[in-house]
Every structure is written in structure tokens, then in C-alpha cells.
Amino acid sequence: MPIPLRLSLVTLGVADVARSTAFYEALGLVASSASTEAVTFFNTEGPVLSIYGREALAADAQVPAGGSGFSGVTLAWNLDSEADVDKATVRVVAAGGLMVKAPEKAFWGGYSGYVADLDGHLWELAHNPGFVVDAAGRLRAPD
């Protein structure tokens, strides 16, 4: 019997935990009481989002901390409408994030754009009419 894959926690390695915590709080997230100076946890509608020092995260994984540019990973924030994508984009930029690609109609039938947080982590802000949100509030791809 296969072990179920549950994406439960996403950890972002950042240059300054306090600065990044303030950025995500400006987006409306609330730090968990389990947070410390070294790590911040935010509950989301999906996995827990964790903010942790980049150097400490690399040391924990026993990999080099250096490197920059596109890491091959983006995070997605799926929203209920195109208007919500636009509003979220404005909110991220107002909090100090960078607009990487303005929201636009996407080739796959939805609407999306890209922003980056203070450490360059890419977030796709998207409305995908082909995916549904289930009764538990989770985004579900078609079967």
C-alpha cells in the first residue's frame, strides 16, 4: 500500500527571519505561537509556511547555502477570481515584494502573474477555473 503524500510544510530559506516575517504578516498571515526568533510558522489554507534562516536551513540539509537565480521552484497562491489575483499582486508589491510578471490571461485558460518575496522566492498568483476548491478548502486538480 502506498504511503500518501501530504504536502504539509513549505520552508523558505531567507536572509533575515524577522524581516521576512514582517513581509508575510503584511500580507495578512499570522505567526503561530510556535514561532521563535529563528523560525516563523504561518498556518495557511494548505500547508504550513515556515520562514527559516537560509544558512541554517542549508546546514540542516547539509548542502551549500550559496547560489542565486531561478531554483526551479515556484509556489502558487490560487485565488477565486482574476480580480483577486490583481488585488493580491498589489498587496504583495505594497508589502515590498517585486512584480516579476504582471497578471495576464494564461495559455492554459486561467489568469496569472508572478511576484517575488524579499528573498526572491517566486510566487505565482493565479486563478484557475479548471481546478476546484473542495469542502475542506483545498485546491483539487481534476481527476
Sequence and secondary structure as in RCSB ss.txt:
>XXXX:A:sequence
MPIPLRLSLVTLGVADVARSTAFYEALGLVASSASTEAVTFFNTEGPVLSIYGREALAADAQVPAGGSGFSGVTL
AWNLDSEADVDKATVRVVAAGGLMVKAPEKAFWGGYSGYVADLDGHLWELAHNPGFVVDAAGRLRAPD
>XXXX:A:secstr
        EEEEEES HHHHHHHHHHTT  B TT  SSEEEE  SSSEEEEEEHHHHHHHHTS     S  S  E
EEE SSHHHHHHHHHHHHHTT EEEEEEEE TTSSEEEEEE TT  EEEEEE TTSEE TTS EE   
